[in-house]
C-alpha cells in the first residue's frame, strides 16, 4: 500500500507520543504499551489500524480499551504542550474492525497548570456500525497556554468489546 509520510505542519503527534503519556483506568496506572486483553484496560500503538469499515489505515493509531467493568474508562495524560493560534486537534475515531459489541464515548480533556481538568471536545458516543468519524477541532481558546491534553474513552455500559481507535 501507500507509504505514510508525516503531515506537514503537525505540531504534536499523539500517536508517536502515546507512551510518553501516563495512562490510567479505574484500576490505577496502566503500562504503556499495555497487554491486549488486560481487564484493567490497555493502550497500544497500532502501525496499521483496521478501521471499523474494514479498511486498513496506513497512518498509525492508538487502540484504547477501558477497564472491563460497567462504565469503565481509560485516560492518557500527555505532557504539557504550548498551544498556538492555528493549532487544531485532528483524529479519526471509531471502533476497531470486528469489535461488534463496542459502544463507547470519546472525549478530549485538558488541564492548564493545576487547574481542574475540563472537557474541550465530546463526549462523542460511537457504537460499532461500520463507519468512522473525523474530528477537527480548533484549539484557539487554548492559544498561548501550556496544556496537558487527556485522551479519554468511556464505556457506555458494559466495557466488554470496547476496542476504540484514535487515528
MIGUMAR-774142 format. One record per atom (N, C-alpha, C, O, CB): x negated, y, z. Coordinates in steps of 0.1 Angstrom, whole numbers, padded with zeros to 4 digits, always signed. Glycine has a CB too. Example, Ala and Ser with C-alpha at 12.3 -4.5 7.8 and 13.67 -1.06 7.14 Angstrom:
2
-0132-0057+0078
-0123-0045+0078
-0132-0033+0078
-0142-0033+0085
-0113-0045+0090
-0128-0022+0071
-0137-0011+0071
-0129+0000+0079
-0134+0011+0080
-0141-0006+0057
END
This chain:
167
-0008-0012+0000
+0000+0000+0000
-0008+0012+0000
-0021+0012+0000
+0009+0000+0012
-0002+0024+0000
-0010+0037+0001
-0018+0038+0013
-0014+0032+0024
+0000+0048-0001
-0028+0046+0013
-0037+0048+0024
-0032+0061+0031
-0031+0071+0025
-0052+0049+0020
-0031+0060+0044
-0026+0071+0052
-0038+0081+0054
-0049+0077+0057
-0021+0067+0066
-0035+0093+0052
-0045+0104+0054
-0040+0114+0064
-0028+0116+0065
-0050+0111+0041
-0048+0120+0072
-0043+0129+0082
-0036+0140+0075
-0039+0145+0064
-0055+0135+0090
-0025+0145+0081
-0017+0156+0076
-0024+0169+0079
-0028+0171+0090
-0003+0155+0082
-0025+0177+0069
-0032+0190+0071
-0024+0198+0081
-0012+0198+0081
-0033+0198+0057
-0031+0204+0090
-0025+0213+0100
-0020+0206+0112
-0013+0212+0120
-0014+0220+0093
-0023+0193+0114
-0019+0186+0126
-0028+0191+0138
-0040+0190+0138
-0020+0171+0125
-0021+0197+0148
-0029+0203+0159
-0031+0193+0170
-0041+0193+0177
-0021+0215+0165
-0021+0184+0172
-0022+0174+0182
-0015+0161+0177
-0003+0162+0173
-0016+0178+0196
-0022+0150+0178
-0016+0137+0173
-0013+0128+0185
-0022+0123+0192
-0026+0130+0163
+0000+0127+0188
+0004+0119+0200
+0000+0105+0199
-0004+0099+0209
+0019+0120+0201
+0000+0099+0187
-0003+0085+0185
-0018+0083+0187
-0022+0073+0194
+0001+0080+0171
-0027+0091+0181
-0041+0090+0183
-0045+0091+0198
-0055+0086+0203
-0049+0100+0175
-0037+0099+0206
-0040+0101+0220
-0031+0093+0229
-0030+0097+0241
-0038+0116+0223
-0025+0083+0224
-0015+0075+0232
-0021+0070+0245
-0014+0071+0256
-0010+0063+0224
-0033+0066+0245
-0039+0060+0258
-0047+0071+0266
-0052+0068+0276
-0048+0049+0255
-0047+0083+0261
-0052+0094+0269
-0041+0099+0278
-0043+0106+0288
-0057+0106+0260
-0028+0096+0274
-0017+0099+0282
-0016+0089+0294
-0021+0078+0293
-0003+0099+0274
-0009+0093+0304
-0006+0084+0316
+0008+0080+0315
+0017+0088+0314
-0009+0091+0329
+0011+0066+0315
+0024+0061+0312
+0030+0055+0325
+0023+0048+0333
+0023+0050+0302
+0042+0058+0327
+0050+0053+0339
+0063+0048+0335
+0069+0051+0325
+0051+0065+0349
+0068+0039+0344
+0082+0034+0344
+0087+0034+0358
+0079+0039+0367
+0084+0020+0337
+0099+0030+0361
+0103+0029+0375
+0095+0019+0383
+0096+0019+0395
+0118+0024+0375
+0087+0011+0376
+0078+0001+0383
+0065+0008+0387
+0056+0001+0393
+0076-0011+0374
+0062+0020+0382
+0050+0027+0386
+0041+0029+0373
+0046+0029+0362
+0042+0019+0396
+0028+0031+0375
+0019+0034+0364
+0017+0022+0356
+0016+0010+0361
+0006+0039+0370
+0017+0024+0343
+0015+0012+0333
+0002+0013+0326
-0004+0024+0324
+0027+0013+0323
-0004+0002+0323
-0016+0002+0315
-0014+0006+0301
-0003+0005+0295
-0023-0012+0315
-0024+0012+0294
-0023+0015+0280
-0036+0011+0273
-0047+0015+0278
-0021+0031+0278
-0036+0002+0263
-0023-0003+0258
-0017-0013+0268
-0024-0019+0277
-0025-0010+0245
-0004-0015+0267
+0003-0024+0276
+0003-0038+0270
-0004-0041+0260
+0017-0020+0279
+0010-0047+0277
+0012-0061+0272
+0026-0063+0267
+0036-0061+0274
+0009-0071+0284
+0027-0066+0254
+0040-0068+0248
+0048-0078+0256
+0043-0089+0259
+0038-0073+0233
+0060-0074+0260
+0069-0083+0268
+0068-0080+0283
+0076-0086+0290
+0065-0097+0265
+0060-0071+0287
+0059-0068+0302
+0072-0063+0307
+0076-0052+0302
+0047-0059+0305
+0079-0069+0316
+0091-0065+0321
+0091-0051+0329
+0101-0045+0331
+0098-0075+0330
+0079-0047+0332
+0077-0034+0339
+0077-0022+0329
+0078-0011+0332
+0064-0033+0347
+0077-0026+0316
+0076-0016+0305
+0063-0016+0299
+0053-0021+0305
+0080-0002+0310
+0062-0012+0286
+0049-0012+0280
+0049-0002+0268
+0059+0002+0263
+0045-0026+0275
+0036+0002+0265
+0034+0011+0253
+0023+0005+0245
+0013+0000+0250
+0031+0026+0258
+0025+0005+0232
+0015+0000+0222
+0014+0010+0210
+0024+0015+0206
+0019-0014+0218
+0001+0011+0206
-0001+0018+0193
+0000+0008+0182
-0006-0003+0183
-0015+0026+0193
+0008+0011+0172
+0010+0002+0160
+0004+0009+0148
+0008+0020+0145
+0025-0002+0158
-0005+0002+0141
-0011+0008+0129
-0001+0008+0117
-0002+0018+0109
-0023+0000+0125
+0008-0001+0116
+0017-0002+0105
+0031-0006+0110
+0036-0017+0108
+0012-0012+0094
+0037+0004+0117
+0050+0000+0124
+0061-0003+0113
+0061+0003+0102
+0055+0012+0132
+0070-0012+0116
+0080-0016+0107
+0093-0008+0113
+0098-0011+0123
+0083-0031+0107
+0098+0001+0104
+0109+0009+0108
+0122+0000+0108
+0122-0011+0103
+0111+0021+0098
+0132+0006+0114
+0145-0001+0115
+0151-0005+0102
+0159-0014+0101
+0155+0008+0123
+0147+0002+0091
+0151+0000+0078
+0145-0013+0072
+0149-0018+0061
+0149+0011+0069
+0134-0018+0078
+0126-0029+0073
+0114-0025+0065
+0106-0033+0061
+0135-0038+0065
+0112-0012+0063
+0101-0006+0056
+0089-0005+0065
+0091+0000+0077
+0105+0007+0049
+0077-0009+0061
+0065-0007+0068
+0060+0007+0066
+0058+0011+0054
+0054-0017+0065
+0058+0015+0076
+0053+0029+0075
+0037+0028+0076
+0032+0021+0085
+0059+0038+0086
+0030+0035+0067
+0016+0034+0067
+0010+0044+0078
-0002+0043+0080
+0010+0038+0054
+0018+0052+0084
+0013+0061+0095
+0014+0053+0108
+0023+0044+0109
+0022+0074+0096
+0005+0055+0117
+0005+0048+0130
+0017+0053+0138
+0022+0064+0136
-0008+0050+0138
+0021+0045+0147
+0033+0048+0156
+0030+0043+0170
+0021+0036+0173
+0045+0042+0150
+0040+0047+0179
+0039+0043+0193
+0052+0035+0195
+0063+0040+0193
+0039+0056+0202
+0050+0023+0200
+0061+0014+0204
+0062+0016+0219
+0053+0013+0227
+0058-0001+0200
+0074+0020+0224
+0077+0021+0238
+0088+0012+0242
+0098+0010+0235
+0081+0036+0241
+0086+0006+0253
+0096-0003+0259
+0098+0000+0274
+0088+0000+0281
+0092-0018+0257
+0110+0004+0278
+0112+0008+0292
+0112-0003+0301
+0112-0015+0297
+0126+0016+0293
+0111+0000+0314
+0112-0011+0324
+0125-0019+0321
+0135-0013+0319
+0112-0005+0339
+0124-0032+0321
+0135-0040+0317
+0145-0042+0329
+0147-0053+0335
+0130-0054+0313
+0152-0031+0332
+0162-0031+0342
+0174-0022+0336
+0172-0015+0326
+0157-0025+0356
+0185-0022+0343
+0196-0014+0339
+0192+0001+0339
+0186+0005+0349
+0209-0016+0348
+0194+0008+0328
+0190+0022+0327
+0175+0024+0330
+0171+0034+0336
+0197+0031+0337
+0166+0015+0325
+0152+0016+0327
+0147+0028+0318
+0153+0033+0309
+0145+0003+0323
+0134+0032+0321
+0128+0043+0314
+0113+0040+0313
+0107+0032+0320
+0131+0057+0320
+0107+0048+0304
+0092+0049+0303
+0089+0063+0299
+0096+0069+0290
+0086+0038+0292
+0078+0068+0304
+0073+0082+0301
+0058+0082+0300
+0051+0076+0307
+0078+0092+0312
+0054+0089+0289
+0040+0092+0287
+0036+0106+0289
+0042+0115+0282
+0036+0087+0273
+0028+0109+0299
+0024+0123+0303
+0010+0126+0296
+0000+0120+0299
+0023+0124+0318
+0011+0135+0286
-0001+0139+0279
-0009+0150+0285
-0003+0157+0293
+0003+0143+0264
-0022+0151+0282
-0030+0162+0288
-0025+0175+0282
-0018+0176+0272
-0045+0160+0284
-0027+0186+0290
-0022+0199+0285
-0027+0203+0271
-0039+0200+0268
-0027+0210+0295
-0018+0209+0264
-0021+0214+0250
-0017+0228+0249
-0006+0232+0253
-0014+0205+0240
-0026+0236+0243
-0022+0251+0242
-0014+0253+0229
-0019+0251+0218
-0036+0260+0241
-0001+0256+0231
+0008+0257+0220
+0007+0271+0214
+0005+0281+0221
+0023+0255+0225
+0006+0271+0201
+0005+0284+0193
+0017+0286+0185
+0025+0277+0181
-0008+0284+0185
+0020+0299+0181
+0031+0302+0172
+0029+0294+0160
+0018+0293+0154
+0031+0317+0169
+0040+0288+0155
+0040+0280+0143
+0039+0265+0146
+0041+0256+0137
+0029+0284+0134
+0035+0261+0158
+0034+0247+0162
+0048+0241+0162
+0058+0247+0166
+0027+0245+0176
+0049+0228+0158
+0062+0221+0158
+0059+0206+0163
+0048+0201+0161
+0068+0220+0143
+0069+0200+0168
+0069+0186+0172
+0076+0179+0161
+0088+0181+0158
+0075+0183+0186
+0069+0169+0155
+0075+0161+0144
+0073+0147+0146
+0062+0142+0150
+0069+0165+0130
+0084+0139+0144
+0083+0125+0146
+0094+0118+0138
+0105+0124+0136
+0083+0121+0161
+0092+0105+0135
+0104+0097+0131
+0107+0088+0143
+0098+0083+0149
+0100+0088+0118
+0119+0088+0147
+0123+0079+0158
+0133+0069+0153
+0142+0072+0145
+0129+0088+0170
+0132+0057+0159
+0141+0046+0156
+0138+0034+0164
+0128+0034+0171
+0141+0043+0141
+0146+0024+0164
+0143+0011+0170
+0134+0003+0161
+0134+0005+0148
+0156+0003+0173
+0125-0005+0166
+0117-0013+0158
+0125-0023+0150
+0136-0028+0155
+0106-0021+0167
+0121-0026+0138
+0128-0036+0129
+0130-0049+0137
+0121-0055+0143
+0120-0038+0116
+0142-0054+0137
+0146-0067+0143
+0150-0065+0157
+0155-0075+0163
+0134-0076+0142
+0149-0054+0163
+0153-0051+0177
+0168-0048+0178
+0172-0037+0181
+0145-0040+0184
+0176-0058+0174
+0190-0056+0171
+0198-0052+0184
+0209-0046+0182
+0196-0068+0165
+0193-0054+0196
+0200-0050+0208
+0195-0037+0213
+0199-0033+0224
+0199-0061+0218
+0187-0030+0206
+0181-0017+0210
+0192-0007+0211
+0199-0005+0201
+0169-0013+0201
+0192+0001+0222
+0201+0012+0224
+0195+0021+0234
+0196+0018+0246
+0216+0007+0228
+0189+0032+0230
+0181+0040+0239
+0181+0055+0235
+0185+0058+0224
+0166+0035+0239
+0177+0063+0245
+0177+0077+0242
+0162+0082+0242
+0154+0079+0251
+0185+0085+0254
+0159+0090+0232
+0146+0096+0230
+0147+0110+0235
+0157+0117+0233
+0141+0096+0215
+0136+0115+0242
+0136+0128+0247
+0121+0134+0247
+0112+0126+0250
+0142+0129+0262
+0120+0146+0244
+0107+0153+0246
+0108+0163+0258
+0115+0172+0258
+0103+0161+0233
+0100+0159+0268
+0100+0167+0280
+0087+0175+0281
+0077+0172+0273
+0102+0159+0293
+0086+0184+0290
+0073+0192+0291
+0072+0197+0305
+0081+0198+0313
+0072+0203+0281
+0059+0201+0308
+0056+0208+0321
+0046+0218+0319
+0036+0216+0312
+0052+0197+0332
+0048+0230+0325
+0038+0240+0324
+0032+0242+0338
+0039+0245+0348
+0044+0254+0319
+0019+0239+0340
+0013+0240+0353
+0020+0231+0363
+0021+0219+0360
+0013+0255+0358
+0023+0236+0374
+0030+0228+0384
+0045+0230+0385
+0052+0226+0394
+0024+0230+0398
+0050+0237+0374
+0065+0240+0373
+0072+0227+0372
+0066+0216+0369
+0068+0249+0361
+0085+0227+0375
+0093+0214+0373
+0093+0209+0359
+0091+0217+0349
+0107+0217+0378
+0094+0197+0357
+0095+0191+0344
+0108+0195+0338
+0119+0194+0344
+0093+0175+0344
+0108+0199+0325
+0120+0203+0318
+0121+0195+0305
+0111+0190+0299
+0120+0218+0315
+0133+0194+0300
+0136+0188+0287
+0135+0198+0276
+0142+0209+0277
+0149+0180+0287
+0127+0196+0266
+0127+0205+0254
+0136+0201+0243
+0142+0209+0237
+0112+0206+0249
+0137+0188+0241
+0145+0183+0230
+0151+0169+0234
+0144+0161+0241
+0137+0181+0217
+0164+0167+0231
+0170+0155+0234
+0179+0156+0246
+0181+0167+0251
+0160+0144+0236
+0185+0145+0251
+0182+0132+0246
+0189+0129+0233
+0201+0134+0230
+0186+0122+0256
+0183+0121+0224
+0189+0117+0212
+0191+0102+0213
+0182+0094+0214
+0179+0120+0199
+0204+0098+0213
+0207+0084+0215
+0207+0076+0202
+0213+0081+0192
+0221+0083+0222
+0200+0065+0202
+0199+0057+0189
+0202+0043+0193
+0197+0037+0203
+0185+0059+0183
+0210+0037+0184
+0212+0022+0185
+0208+0016+0172
+0207+0023+0162
+0227+0019+0189
+0205+0003+0172
+0200-0004+0160
+0211-0004+0150
+0221-0011+0152
+0195-0018+0164
+0210+0004+0139
+0220+0004+0129
+0213+0004+0115
+0220+0007+0105
+0229+0015+0131
+0200+0002+0114
+0193+0002+0101
+0189+0015+0096
+0187+0016+0084
+0202-0005+0091
+0188+0025+0104
+0184+0038+0100
+0173+0044+0109
+0171+0039+0120
+0196+0048+0100
+0166+0054+0104
+0156+0061+0112
+0160+0076+0111
+0167+0080+0102
+0142+0059+0108
+0155+0084+0121
+0158+0098+0121
+0145+0106+0122
+0135+0102+0129
+0167+0101+0134
+0145+0118+0115
+0134+0127+0115
+0136+0138+0126
+0147+0144+0126
+0131+0133+0101
+0126+0140+0134
+0127+0151+0144
+0117+0162+0139
+0106+0158+0136
+0123+0146+0158
+0121+0174+0139
+0113+0185+0135
+0117+0197+0144
+0127+0204+0141
+0114+0188+0120
+0110+0200+0155
+0114+0209+0165
+0104+0220+0166
+0092+0218+0167
+0116+0203+0179
+0108+0233+0164
+0099+0244+0166
+0096+0247+0180
+0105+0247+0189
+0106+0257+0160
+0083+0248+0183
+0078+0249+0197
+0076+0264+0201
+0070+0266+0212
+0065+0241+0199
+0081+0273+0194
+0079+0287+0196
+0082+0292+0210
+0075+0300+0215
+0088+0295+0187
+0092+0286+0217
+0094+0291+0231
+0083+0288+0241
+0082+0293+0251
+0107+0284+0237
+0074+0278+0236
+0063+0275+0245
+0049+0281+0240
+0039+0278+0246
+0061+0259+0245
+0050+0289+0230
+0038+0295+0224
+0030+0303+0235
+0036+0311+0242
+0041+0304+0212
+0017+0301+0235
+0009+0308+0244
+0007+0301+0258
-0001+0306+0266
+0014+0322+0247
+0014+0290+0259
+0013+0283+0272
+0005+0270+0270
+0005+0264+0259
+0027+0280+0277
-0001+0265+0281
-0007+0252+0282
+0003+0243+0287
+0008+0244+0298
-0020+0252+0291
+0007+0233+0278
+0019+0225+0281
+0015+0210+0281
+0007+0205+0273
+0029+0227+0270
+0020+0203+0292
+0019+0189+0292
+0031+0183+0286
+0042+0185+0292
+0017+0183+0307
+0030+0177+0274
+0042+0171+0268
+0044+0157+0274
+0034+0150+0277
+0040+0170+0253
+0056+0153+0275
+0060+0140+0280
+0070+0133+0271
+0081+0138+0268
+0066+0142+0294
+0065+0122+0265
+0074+0114+0257
+0083+0105+0266
+0077+0098+0274
+0067+0105+0246
+0096+0106+0265
+0105+0099+0274
+0114+0090+0266
+0120+0095+0257
+0112+0109+0283
+0116+0078+0271
+0125+0069+0265
+0133+0063+0276
+0128+0058+0286
+0118+0058+0256
+0147+0063+0275
+0156+0058+0285
+0165+0048+0279
+0171+0050+0268
+0164+0070+0292
+0167+0037+0286
+0177+0027+0281
+0191+0033+0283
+0194+0040+0293
+0176+0014+0289
+0200+0029+0274
+0214+0032+0275
+0221+0020+0280
+0228+0013+0273
+0221+0038+0262
+0219+0017+0293
+0225+0005+0299
+0213-0005+0301
+0203-0002+0306
+0236-0001+0291
+0215-0017+0296
+0205-0028+0297
+0193-0024+0288
+0195-0019+0277
+0211-0041+0292
+0181-0026+0293
+0169-0023+0286
+0165-0035+0277
+0156-0033+0269
+0158-0020+0295
+0171-0046+0278
+0167-0058+0270
+0167-0054+0255
+0178-0050+0250
+0176-0070+0273
+0156-0056+0249
+0155-0053+0234
+0153-0039+0230
+0153-0036+0218
+0167-0058+0228
+0151-0030+0240
+0149-0016+0237
+0134-0013+0232
+0127-0006+0239
+0152-0007+0249
+0131-0018+0220
+0118-0016+0214
+0119-0003+0205
+0124-0004+0194
+0113-0029+0206
+0115+0008+0210
+0117+0021+0204
+0104+0026+0198
+0093+0026+0204
+0123+0031+0214
+0105+0031+0186
+0093+0036+0178
+0093+0052+0177
+0104+0058+0174
+0092+0030+0165
+0082+0057+0179
+0079+0071+0176
+0068+0071+0165
+0057+0066+0168
+0074+0080+0189
+0070+0076+0153
+0060+0075+0142
+0057+0090+0138
+0049+0092+0129
+0066+0067+0130
END
